[in-house]
Structures are given as C-alpha cells and as structure tokens.
Amino acid sequence: MERIYLDHNATTPLDPGVLEAMLPFLRDFHGNASSFHAAGRAARAAVEQARERVAGLLGAQPREIVFTSGGTEADNHALRGVVELARGRSAEAPHIVTSSIEHPAVLNTVQHLEKQGCRATYLPVDAFARVDPQSVREALTDAAVLVSVMLANNEVGSLQPLAEICGICRQRGVPIHTDAVQAAGRVPIDVGALGVDLLSISSHKIYGPKGVGALYIRRGTRVAPLIHGGHQESRRRGGTENVAGIVGLGRAAQLAGERLARAAEAEARLRDRLEQGLRAAVPHMRVHGHPTERLPNTLTAGFRFVEGEALLLNLDLEGVAVSTGSACSSGDLEPSHVLIAMGVPVEEAHGTLRFSLGKDNTVEEIDRAIAAVARVVEKVRAMSPMYHDFEKRRREGASSRA
Ligand SMILES: Cc1ncc(COP(=O)(O)O)c(C=O)c1O
C-alpha cells in the first residue's frame, strides 16, 4: 500500500538536496566552527553560508540570525530573553501580550513567565482564528515589554494581520515577536516589510533536519541569551554549533525561497481539490480557519458525530496520515485550545482532522484520500450513537412534516 502523507504541519520529510548538503559535514568535515585551523574554518564558512541563506529567506541581514535547536528554543529565547532584560525597568510587573491560539512553545513559556511575576494578556480571536489589531492596541499597558503573535496558526492555518499589529507595537515602542514556524517557506516573509523585531523558524517544517531552527533578532533589539556558555553566535547562544544541522537548515531555506511561489500555488490547488471533494463526499462537515487568509497547504475540517482519534486511526489503517484537533499525542484528550478559542463547540472540536499538504503530494493521492475519508467517516458514524440519534430525529421530523 502506497502511504499518503498529509501531515506536513507536524513535520516534513528531509529534502534529498538538503541531505546531500549535510552529508559532507557528517562524514568528512568534522571541524569545530570555533577552531582556527583549516577544519574549523571549513565548518565556520559553512555555518556563515547557512546564515546568509536563512537571512535571505526572511529578508534579514545575516548578523540578525541566531541558530537554535528548533522553533521551541527560538520562541523561548525571544520571550525569556526580552523579559529578562526588561525586569526592574519599571515598578510594575513586565507585561506580555500574546494570543490565545499560540503554539505551546509560546503559551507555556508565557505561563512560566507569569509564575515568575510577569503579567500576561491572552488576546481572543474571531471565528476564523484571527486577532483584531485593535485588541492589541487596547491591551498594551505602560508596563508592556513584548507582544508575541504567531504569523500562521499550526492547527487551522489562519494568517494574522501581522503588519498592522507590528505598526501598532512600533507606535507604542513595544518590541514584537512572531512565531513563523508554520509560515516560513509557505508564504513570503520580509521582516522589513512586516516590521517585526523577533521571528522564530524551525528547519523540520521546511524539509530540513529536526533539532535546528533560528531566531531573527532585528539589529538593536535587546534580548538576553537563553543558553549561556561559550562565545558562539556572537555570545547570543552558547554551545558548539550543530554544523550539519545548520547547513541543512541553510540549504532548506534556500530551496524554500526558490520554490515558494510555485509550491504555494500547487499546494493551494490540491488543498482546494481536497476541500471540494470532501464537501461533496461527506455530509455534516465544516471547514475551520480563514477562507482566504490561510496557509496554502492547510485544511482543517470538523466532522460531526465522530471522534477525530477514531478517524485518524482508521485513516492510518488505510495508509493516510493526518492529525486531529485534540492534543492526544501529548497524552491528554483535551479539545484543541485553538478551536475552542474560535468558538467551535467542544463535541465538534473533538471530531476535527487537519490535513496539511506538502510539495510532493499528487492529484492521485488527494483523490484517494477523499475516498478514504468518506469511507472512514461513514464507518465510524455507523458506530456512533450520536449519529443514529440525529438520523432518527431527522427521519421523525421529516415524517411529521409529511
Ligand atoms: C507554530 C509552531 N511553533 C513552534 C513549534 C515548535 O518547533 P520545533 O518542533 O522546531 O521545536 C511548532 C511545531 O510544531 C509550531 O507548529
């Protein structure tokens, strides 16, 4: 059975071109990028080339890029690093403004900072998972030290009106961070045009290796290091560089930039085919996320009367990999905080699947996935007391009207 992978927002496969770029640094060049001899200089040159490539994807200067162990560390670095330097600047507790639909890498970091005496505001979102820029303006207090609003949501793909939010932060002189882990490589990013001060990306969402990412820090933005150690990364992140990983991220960023327009268009076409096919084949389905201001590869849909986990497991048996709208992978079955923040009823949030497409998906795979979802939803609904009850009431309603 040919398996169909529709879970690219969870992670992407390693691009063969990325692997090729990394291999010499795993096999032949073992130098420490801080060493002065030839082996060290080769590693340093590769790290700096990767820095230029990552900066190129974001419209940044190479010296504004700090390599990290991934998106989670980049988010932690931005939030904790800004707050650390802001402490004690005013008599009031440092105030952080964020959205209620952030990834746990941001939400749990903000909660950690609250335990350490910070104040936080979690902005609501509308039914499309979008933050109203006015709510940012209203939330900002004199003690505000940082705003963090993600560029694209990982669960429903909605894009935020970030340039507008950045404009408000700039007027008020408050630095702004964005988690662009899902947006990078999928929508064009220009840190200058956006006006963002800090921006996180992760390699494994753009066909690079896992365990490496980067934080863009606009020149002049004050951020304390998160990891103390040697003088690496211009003293902004201690620890011997993960040279092969960084090289992989650099090549992935370069390829993502080259492919972006074409891949986004092709993925959007397939995603729309999937959406239309599912609408036609599966009754009682609702799409979540913004209809147009959305990542081109993401489709999140709620299927009434069924549990997403049952759908996911049955689809896996059919060879189709997707995600659910609950955090079951982390061991709890809480409905997604994103869907709840959007006002989706709890039962419906439980029956949600996320399909996230990638550059190698084909029309044939999408058509097979539509057929598989239709089969699986019908099978799982056939076992659902909620669905039988609904159908019974519908039939009774129809006969009493007849
Ligand atoms: C929006 C967002 N932020 C942060 C992360 C964490 O990135 P990493 O897996 O590189 O730590 C993810 C990963 O799923 C994500 O989707």
The ligand as a MOL file (V3000), in Angstrom:
LIG
                    3D

  0  0  0     0  0            999 V3000
M  V30 BEGIN CTAB
M  V30 COUNTS 16 16 0 0 0
M  V30 BEGIN ATOM
M  V30 1 C 3.7000 27.2320 15.3450 0
M  V30 2 C 4.7800 26.3740 15.9210 0
M  V30 3 N 5.6770 26.9150 16.7630 0
M  V30 4 C 6.6670 26.1950 17.2890 0
M  V30 5 C 6.8160 24.8580 17.0120 0
M  V30 6 C 7.9430 24.0980 17.6350 0
M  V30 7 O 9.0100 23.9210 16.7250 0
M  V30 8 P 10.0970 22.7780 16.9900 0
M  V30 9 O 9.4070 21.4750 16.7350 0
M  V30 10 O 11.1850 23.0530 15.9920 0
M  V30 11 O 10.5740 22.9370 18.3890 0
M  V30 12 C 5.9000 24.2340 16.1480 0
M  V30 13 C 5.9860 22.7910 15.8710 0
M  V30 14 O 5.0040 22.1220 15.6640 0
M  V30 15 C 4.8590 25.0250 15.5870 0
M  V30 16 O 3.9540 24.4920 14.7590 0
M  V30 END ATOM
M  V30 BEGIN BOND
M  V30 1 1 1 2
M  V30 2 1 2 3
M  V30 3 2 2 15
M  V30 4 2 3 4
M  V30 5 1 4 5
M  V30 6 1 5 6
M  V30 7 2 5 12
M  V30 8 1 6 7
M  V30 9 1 7 8
M  V30 10 2 8 9
M  V30 11 1 8 10
M  V30 12 1 8 11
M  V30 13 1 12 13
M  V30 14 1 12 15
M  V30 15 2 13 14
M  V30 16 1 15 16
M  V30 END BOND
M  V30 END CTAB
M  END
